[in-house]
């Protein structure tokens, strides 16, 4: 891992420049073939102190689709009251819509209902906190565990007496899920 550290005062004030673009290019030559990838981010300079936003992910980096997921936050260094807005950056469903949550997307905690997250999918959720006219954000990414699927369950015999009939249950052709997904 490498880091770029910019000393205080290196970036110009917002009156001189609207934003900076930082681009990272990684190149490699594996097996004689050159490979290259890039990532870029934009940074908007601000005068004065900016508050910090942190998201705490109760599911760590994995979540389970049939359980609710809770994301809590903390804002430090704010200049007065804080307003919150959760948004979905990546995912097959906008999990911040009211029909998918147990809390509003404008609270400091986001609770996603059970059964909303899709197994095997990745999600990135962002919280933007505004205080004193300044915005700051944090985001969290996680993958939802895949549950077992696709199989059948048969019972033999199909009827009987609970106290005297032996029943055989047979599961066939199931695709395994991930450990801890049920």
N, C-alpha and C positions, 0 to 999 in steps of 0.2 A: 504494500500500500504506500502511496506517495501523497504528499499534501502540498498545496500551494498556500503560503501564508502571506497576506497583504498587510503590511504595517498600517496602523492607524494614520489617517491623513493621506493615504495613497490614492484613494478614489476621490474624484471631484464632487463638489456639492450638487444637489439636484438643480440648482439654478444654472449650472454649466453643462450638464449632460442629463438626458432623461433616463437612460439605462445603459448597462454594460452587458455584453454577450461574452460568456466564457465558454470556450469550446475545447474539449479533450479529444484528441485523436490517438488511438492505440493501433500500432502496426506490428505485425508479426510475419515471419516467413517460415511456415511449417511445411515440410516436405517440398521445398522449392517454390511453393505458390505463395505470393504475397497476399496477406489478409489485412483488412483495415476496418475499423469501426469508429464512429464518432458519437459523442453525446454533447449537447449544449444546454446551457441554462442562462436565464436572464436575471440580472440583479438590478434592482431599482434603489439608488442611494437615497437616504433620507437624512434630514438635519435632525439632531437631537436623538434622545434615547428611544428605542423601540422595545415594546414588551415582547416577551418570549412565550411561545405556545408549545405545550408538550402533550402528546396523546399517549395514554396508557392502554395497552391492548390486552384484555383479559385472556384472550386465546393464544397469546404469543404469536408465532408466525403461522399457526394452523388453526382453523375453526372447523366445527362439526355442523353439517347442514341441518340436523334435526334438533339443534339446541339454539337458544337465543345467544346473540353475541353482544357484548357490552364494550364500548369504547368510552373511556373517561378522559378528562383533560385537566390541565392546570395552566393558568396564565400568570406569569410573574412580571413585575415591573410595569404594570398598566397605570395609565394616568387617568384614573376615574373608572366609571362603569364600563363593562365589557359587553359587547354584543357578539353572538356566536352564529356561524353558519357552516353546517356540514354539507359536503358535496361528494358525489362519487366521481372519481377521476378515471377509474378503470373498473370494468366488471360487466357481466351480461345483464344486470338489473341495476337500476338506480336505487340503491338500498336506502337512500335518504328521503324517499317519498313517504308521506305520512301513512299510506296503507301498508308499508313494510316495517314500520318502526313502532316502538312502545313509548318513545319520547319524541318531542318535536325536533326538527333539524336545526332549531335555533336555541337549543339548550347546551349546557357544557358537557352533557353526557349523551351519547347516541346508543340506544338499545335496539338492535335489529331482531325482529321476530324470528322464532324458529321456523324452519322450512323455507325461508326466503333465499338464503345463500345456496348456490348450486355446487354440488360436489365436483372437484377437479378444476374449478375455475379460480382465477386470481382476481383479487379486488384491491383497489387503492382508494382509500377514503381520506379526504382532506377536511381539516377544521380551520376556518379563517376566523380570527378574533380581531375585532375592531375596538379601539379605545383611544380617546383623545384625537380622533380623526386619522389615526394610523392603523394600518392593517398588518398583521403577522399571521403566519400559518404554519402548521405542521401536517404531515400526512403519514399514514401507516399503510403498509402493503401486507397482504396475507393470502394464503391459499386455503381453500376449503377442501377438507378430506373427501375422498370419493367413497361412497357407501357401496356395499355389495349390491349387484343388480343382475337382471336378466334371466334368473332361473325359475324353476318351478318347485312346488312342494306338493307331494301327493300323500294321501292317507289311505291305508288299507287295514281293515275293511272300511267302507264309507259310512257304515252305521253299526251300532252295537250298544251294549249296556256298559256304562262307565265302570261299574264295579266288577264285571266279569269278562269283558272283552279286551283282548290285547290288541292295541292299535300300533301300527308301524308307520312312521313318518319318514319320507325319503325326499331329500333335496337334491336336485340335479341341475347341472349346467349353469351354476352361478359364477359370475365374474367376481373375484375377490375385491373387497374394498381395502382401505388402508387401515392399519392398526389404530384402534381407538375411534373409528368413525361411527360406531353405533352407540 
